[in-house]
Amino acid sequence: LFFHCYHEVLNQERHKTSKFMQSFLASYGVNVPFVSLLSSQDCQVISSVLQRDGDVAKRLELWGLTNILEENISTLLFGVRKCTRLTVFQVPDAGLHRPNVMACISSTLRCNSHTLEELDFSWNKTMGDKGLELLSSDFKQLKKLKAFDIFCMGLTSRSGNTLADVLHNLPALTSINLSKNKIGSSGLEIITPALQQCKQLKLLDLTYIGLDKEVHPVLPTLLSGLPQLQRLSLGDNHIGDRGFEQLAPVLQQCSQLRYLDLSRCGLTSDGHSMPLLVTVLLCLPRLEVLTLNCNPVGDKGLEQLSPVLEQCSQLTRLSLWGIGLKSPWSMLIISRLLRQLTSLKILILACNDCGGSIFDEALCAAVKAHPSLELVVLPKSIRQDEVTELRRFAEDPTSTLKYII
């Protein structure tokens, strides 16, 4: 609607309107979240605006090019080529398997090779290994690129050499999201030297990349060369207790970590994972977010972790979704944690069966007394009267607590 209004008044006050649009595009860029819903006229209007004033836009976000009609896509992408000063380029779910889309994206990358700092190609699972190879020469020219998001792009271990070649040419990289690409242990081994050369890398997301028990020597090798990491996601990889034994000493060296996700990594309280995790957490004084979802550590594991968790004074989010808590005593442990973790804002306890006892009241009292808690996701078995009381408490405008689930 905004672009339509601009297009309508342009002929009446061309100079003033064009000046306004240039100022708008320079400040906010172009964000089209539902490209697939655009009509032919919508695409024509947006293309006209970009052809006229797109050279000042610094952000371009086009969501859902996959489902756009073929007759509209050329019209829209012709205007996109005029955006030559982009610092942020996001094209999730763009249907990059189509030649005309690929050609336009390639052209846009080349035109902005000296300015681009953020690139989002997530959800382009049809792109695959072949698509990465076709665009690799364009990626390698992005010398100022800081954030590279290729989540769920259909990559496999065959992309290892291509991806390594690309990463070797991105010296300014501070963030890379490789999650949901089945590169596996062999692919990770190939790109490890290239990742270690990214000395400014702060965020590394390796969620669900197909790591298994055979990858354990590779992962510690990679992390040993990245002590500067601040955010690390290893979720949905079968690391297991044995693998964590090899990984823990390296994690202890990552003292800058603020975010650590170990969801669904197969950690239990039967092996040495919990004592090792205690040792790791003692070496992470800046940790703000800890996610242990769906690791069957149980009540025993929580009891082992609780003393060191109480010392994580910077923790703002603690997620213990589905970790197998069953004993009512776990509610007392969590209540004690809440009294110590005064910076905590989000606590997630869903899919645990430790509620439904007299200790529910202790937990709810700790929640209400907490100075900064904003969101609590409670165990499903907790007594309904306590949930009702907490929701009433959250409605108080003076309370920091906003959401009870």
Disulfide bonds with the S-S distance in Angstrom:
none
